[in-house]
Amino acid sequence: MPGVGTKTGVTVPEPSPARLLDLSRLVSRAGRTQTGIDRVELAYLRAFLAETVPVYGLVRSAWGYLLLDRRGCRFLLERVTGDAPWGRADLLSRLRRKLDPIRQRAEADLRRVAIDRCLPSRLSKMLLRHLPRGTAYVNVGHANLTERVLVALKQSLRAPVVVMIHDTIPLDFPQYQRPGMDAAFRSMLARVQTHAALILCNSACTRADVIRHMEPRGAVPETLVARLGISNHEPDPDLRLPSGFDPNRPAFITIGTIEPRKNHMFLLDLWAEMVRDMTPERMPQLLICGARGWNNAAVFARLDSDPMMGRHVFEVGGLTDGQIAALLPAMRGALFPSHAEGFGLPPIEALSAGLPIICNSLDIYVEILGDNPVYASVQDRYLWRQEIEHLAHSQTNGQITGKKFQPPTWQAHFNTVLSRL
């Protein structure tokens, strides 16, 4: 159902002759551990390549725009997934000394395989040389949504613009973001409202948030809810546990970038409390799996110097999906005390692996995870501790018994989305 003020008549009227997927985010993060949004862009790349509809990729590089055809998109896929190595950086990349070395190599490689490239001012002409009018532009990465790009696509190609909004956290919780992120996100959302034919939302919660923020500005583009899927990952047999970790003691895991929104300080405080009250042999262990983010100096200081580290708490960064998959069966549970979430892929993956989870009582978790987790407000430290100790000492393993959680699937997602492109 459209919300009040929604543009009810703005749809993609017939199948597009081609699809142009923005791949700027994947390229900008080449060589880094993939975040949830990175995984979504990667899933779209795979899905578009599996279809017979002509597919192209648009990349905003340090020197302008690159246009990839199907061969170039497949070339990028092989390197992003690690199936093939990146090549050597060329002179243009080396001139951008501030670029990460792997990104230098990625952009150099893509220049070699691109069917065309241009300076920003010539984007419209480049697109017209290669793409049929009516090509659908799809951006699921929150990147490269500039006025220049959106206007060029609409004016030169008459392209229907399809954008996925993952959440409105920068506007709703600016205290957990980098400085200035709220203003930048607000501007981006306004451009999407002006130019998009269709907004994809990963949940009903996100759709409601998008409409809430857009309605004061005027009519809202058509919105479509399509829940994200998860991918199955083969456990990595070469996983090495961190030094000091005791596989004979119960352990819990939390997964996600170490940033303020994820609320790692809550878990560190809870573990410090248990260290004071419990004997060492009864103390559960905590694995904090994720790269260090931003604006989180107090947590980083704890991770660097707290006496619990290396004895009861372990920071493990840079793990692959396969290594995370190998860790999950050895855990008693997964913990997610986040202040806010856009969707929550790690809890879904943990539940899908049969692992009990304890999470903050967020609306998005209730919508996606149903009654499977233990919901505990982060205001109720006693309940968190009670549930952790119950899982640590009352079960021989952390596997859920009874009805198995049925996660959302990429097949269902693309069945919903591709019929609209």
N, C-alpha and C positions, 0 to 999 in steps of 0.2 A: 504494500500500500504506500503510495507517495505521501510524504509529509506535507504539511501546510506550506504553500509556496513552491512546491516541487514542480519542475518543468515536466508535465505529464506527457508531452508530445515529443520530447527529444529522445529518439532512439536511433540505433543503427538500422536503417530500413531494409537493407538487403545484404547478403554476404559481401564482404569487401574483396576486391580483386587481389589484394596482397596485405601482408601484415608487417609493420615496422616496429620492432621491439627495441626499446631503449635499453642499452646494455652498459650505460655509463657507470652505474654503481659497481657492477661486477669488476669492471676494468680498474676503477679507482681503488678497489680493495684487493687487487691481485696479490696473492701470496699471504694474505692475512686470514686468520680464523674466521669462518663465515658466520655472520649473524643471522637472525631469523629472516630479515628482509633480503639479505643476500641469497638465502636458500629459496625464497619465493621467486626472485628474478631468475635463478638457475632452473627452477622447475618450469617456468614459462619458456625458457630457452629450449629445454628438452621437449616440451609439449608442442611448441611451434615447429620444431624440426621434424617431429613425428607426423605432422600433418602434410597434406599435399598442396595446401595453399602456399603460394610463393611467400617466402619469409626473408626479411632484411633486418639488419641490426644497425642502430645508430649509436655512436660512441662520441662523447665529448672528451677530447684529449687535451693535453696541455698546449697544443698548437692548433686547435680548431676541431672540426668534426670529421669523423671517419664513417664511411658507409660500407657495410659488409653485406655480401649476398649469402645465400645458403651455405656455400662452401666456407666463407669466412666465419659465419656463425658456428659451424661445426668445428672449425679450427679453434675458435675461442673456447667452446665447450670442452674440448679435449685437454686444454691447458688449465682451465679453471678447476677441472676435476682431478688433475694430476696424472691423466693418462698420457700426456706428452709434456716435455719441458718447454719453458719459455726460451727463446733464442737470445742473442746478444743485443744489448742496447746500441742504437745507432747514434749518429752525431746529434741529431735533433733532440733525442732523449737526454743525452749527456749534457747538453746545454742547459737543461732544466735540472740544475744540481739539487734543488730542494725536493725533487721527486724521489720517492722510495725506489731503491735500485730494481726491485722486481717490477714495479709499475713502469719504470723506464724500459725494461725489457718487453713488458706486455704491449706498451704503446708502439714500440718499434716493430714488434712482430705484426701487429694489426695494420700498421701502415704498409707493410709488405704484402698483405693479403687483401686489403681494402679495394673495392672496385672504384672508389673515388674518395677524395678528401678535399676539404675546403677551409678557408678562413671563415669565422663566424658570419661576416657580412654577406657571404655568398651561399649560405645554406639553402635558401629557396631554389636557386638555380641548380645546385647539385641534386636536390631531391627531384626536381622536374626532369632532369636528364635520365633518371633511372626508374622511378616509381610511377605506376599508373595513378591517375586521379582516383580518389576515393579510398586509397590505401588506409587501413586502420592503424593509427599510432597508439601503441600500448606502452604505458609506463607504470611499472609496479614497484619501482625502487626509490621513490621520493627524491630522485636526483634528476638534474637537467630540465626541470620544469620551469624554464625561463620564459619570459614574454617573447623573446626572439624566436625560440623554438616553436612555441605554441602558435604564434601568429604565422610563421613561415609554413607550418604544416596546414593550417586552415586556409590560408590565402592562396598558396601555390598548389597544394594537392587536394584542397577541399576534403581534408582527412578528418574523419571522426576521431576525436581524441578520447581515449579510454584510460583512466587513471585509477590506480588502487591507492586508497588511503588506509593505512594500517592502524592508525590511532590518532587521537588529538591530544596526546599527553603533553607536548610542548606548551599547549595553551592551558590545559587544565592543571598541570603540575610544573610550572616553570621553575620552581625551586629545585627540581631534580635534574635540570638541563644545563648545558653549557650557557654562559652568558650570551644573551642576544638570540638564542634559539627560538624563543617565543615570537619575537618580531619577524624573524625570517620565515618561520612556519606560517604565521598569519598571512604574510604576503603571498606565500606559495599557495595557500588554501584559497585565497582570493583569485589568483590566476586560474586555478583549477575550476572554480565556480564560474568564471567568465567564459572559459574556453572548452570545457569538457562536455562531451555528449553523454558520457556514462561514467559514473564513479563506482568502482568495485569496492566493497567493504567486506572485511574478513569475518564480521560478526554483526548481529543485530545491535549489540552495544555500540560498536564503532559507527554503524549507520546512524543511530540516534544521536551520537556525539557530532558527527559531520553535519547533520541537518540542524542541530542546535546552534552550531557556530555559523552556519551559512545563512540561515533564514533572516537574521537581522539585516543582511546585505541585499536581500532580494530573492529571486527565484533560484531554486536549487536544481542542479541537473538530476537526471534520472539516476537512481542508486540501485545497486544489485548486491545482495548478500550472497557470498560464496565462501564458505569456511575453507581455510587452508588445510591441506593434507600433510601427512608426514611420510617420510621415506624410511624404508627398512635398511638398517646398516649392519653389515657383517661385523661381528666382534673382531677386534684386532688381536691376534694371538701374541704379538710382541709387546703388549702393554707392560710397562714396568711401574710398580707401585712406588710412591715416594719414600725416600729414606726415613726410617722410623715408624712407618705405618705397620700396624700389627694385624695381619689377616685373621687372627683368632679372636679379636675383639670386635664387638658390633660397631658398624660405621654407617654414617649418613652422608648424603651428597646434596649439594646445591649447585645448580648449573646456570650460568649467565654472566654477562659482562659485569665486572666489579665496579658498579656505578651507584650513586646515591639511591636511585629509584629501587634497586634490588634489595636494599635494606640488609646488607651483610652485617652491619654493626649490631643489629638485633640478635643475630645468631652468635656473634662473638661475645656479646654480653651474656647471653644465655649459657654458653659453654663455660665462661669464666665463673658464673654462678654455680654450675654443676661441679667444676673443679674444686671449688671451696667446700662443697657439701658431700662429695662422694669419694670413695676410695679409688685409687688409680685403676685397679683391676675391674671396677664396675663402670668406669668412665667410657662412654661411647666416643667414637672418633668422628670428625667432620672433615669431609673433602670439599674444598671450595674450588670449583672448576670453572675457569673463565679468565679471559684477559683483563688486565687492569684498564679501567676506563678513564674517567675525567672527574674533576671536582670532588675528590673523595680522599683528601689527604689524611683525615683522621683514621679511616679504615686502612689505608696503605701503611700508616705508621704502626697500627696494631699488627698487621700482617708481617711487618718487618722486625718487630721487637717483642711482641707478647711472649711470655714464657710458655704459653700453651702450644705455640707453633713448633711443629716437628715432634710433638708428643701426643697431643690430642686433636690438633687442628692442622690441616695441611692445605697449602695453596698449590694448585696444579693448573698451570696455564698452557694454552696452545694445544690442547688435546684435539685429536680428530674425532669425527663422528664414530668411527670404528672403535677408538679407544674408550669413548664414553659408553658405547654399547657393551664393551667388555667389562666395564666397571659396574654397571647397574646390577647384574645378578648377585654381586657380593655385598650389596648394600641392604640395610634394614629398612630404609625409606629415603625419600627425597623431600627436601624442605624448600619452600618458596614463600618467604615472608614479604614479597614485593609490596611497595606502596601503591603501585599502579602497573598495569600490563595492557598491551595492545591486543595480544592473542594468547601467548603462552605456549610456544612449541615445546620447551623442555618438560613441563608437567605432562603434556600429552604423551610425549615419547616415554617418559618414566612409567606412566600408567599403562601404556601399551605393552611395556616390557613386564608388566605384572608387579610393579613396585608400588607399595603404599606411598601416598604423599600427604604431607601436611602443608596447607597453604593458607595465606591470608584470605579473608572472606570478601573477595572482590566479585563484582557482578559478572565480569568476563569469565572468571573461573567457573562460576555457577552455570553460566550459559553453555560453556564448552565441555566442562568436566562432569556436570550433573552431580549426582550424590556419591560419586566414587571417592573423592578425597575426604580427609578430615579437615574441616574448615575451622580455623582458629584466628580470631582477631589478634593483630599484633599488640593490641592493648591488653591482652590477657596472657601475660608471660607464664602464669601458673599452668594454664591449659596446654600451652606449647610444651612445657617441660614434662608435664604428665604424659602427654601422648608420645613424646620422644622416648621417655623411659619405658613406657609400655611396649613400644616396638623393639626397643633395645634388649629387653630382658624377658619378654613374655612369648617370643616366637623364636623358633630355631632358624628361620630365614625370613626374608622380607617379601615373600611372594604373597600376592592377594589370593585368597581362596574364594570360591563361588563364581558368580557371573563375571566374565571377562569384559573389560572395557572395550568398546568399539570406537576406535578413533575416526575422525573425519578423514577422507581419502582424497588424494589428488584426482583420481578418476571422477569422483562426484563433483569436485571443484570445476574441472575443465568441462564436464558435461553441462554444467550451468553456464560457464563463461563463453566457451567456444561457439555455442549456438547463437550468441549475440554479436559475434564479430564478423 
